[in-house]
Amino acid sequence: MPSDKPNGRPCLYSKRLSDKILHLILRGHSLKAICTRSDMPAYSTVRLWLANNLEGFSALYARACEIWGHIVVDEIMEIADSPCKTRADGSIDPGDVKSKRLRINARMWLLERRLPHIYGRNPKPKKHQETSFTIKVINPKAERAAA
């Protein structure tokens, strides 16, 4: 005998909750880490939202990840551009150089894996929508002669 009750738990999706998740993504938190918080849905639930593209969540998530990537690039530049620590004799501390290299390489590794289409070894060019238009060159002398 079929039941009128839906199976499973109700969907927790809301615009407010998705915005909170996307905000945390932008702050550098992984989706798995976000979903361990007590005020967040389970990781599997959010993955279903992505798979089912609830209210366009997949596109918003993808965009948040792209923006996160740009933020990480800024961090890489800040690490690279910041002055190295020096020793008492004024020479550059090699330990600091190694530390910076490690921090930069870790971020670059993440970018290559999370956003390979942008930061991978063979990034794919962004698809642009084709637009056609006509340019009409106006020759004022020819218009006067025709008049």
Steps between C-alpha positions, in 0.01 A plus 500: 500500500669828387548771757438870439796588720827585320798273566809634675568824678366829365733704283684759708588716201439871538648805335629619836677171571649476151627858528666412831670196343619705202631773731704241692635359172620851414674522836703191411311225681455167325147369446580198717619724786193722467269200523657382827363809673192443716300772322561348154343211311687175439765489228294247304200732509692793354651272234142405404411869473793537263406190299135607474590868451239614751401857414818544297725404792752320274574812298526713814735246659715486186521880492590513871779247437629711211503813714674300776766414243557867420530573873762226533696650209501830691630314808777344291603845380501635857719211619740541208519879532545517876860554613692199624617483858864576550759362734697707749779540243252646246486198270168348390372219720489186279238344730264787422559456127417128530190579703377749238569253220301232682205735561497615137535146359220368722265773376601444139442126538151567637419739216614250237275229645192700599494729197693320223309681226645830624820420691595157365798426280280521190223749583205500266406836350171635621217457255368832383159546354522590135358835412469625149468862404545721199712810486387759253776738396358839423686718254377858542640608161311224317175591681534865394571403140193277490276779633 
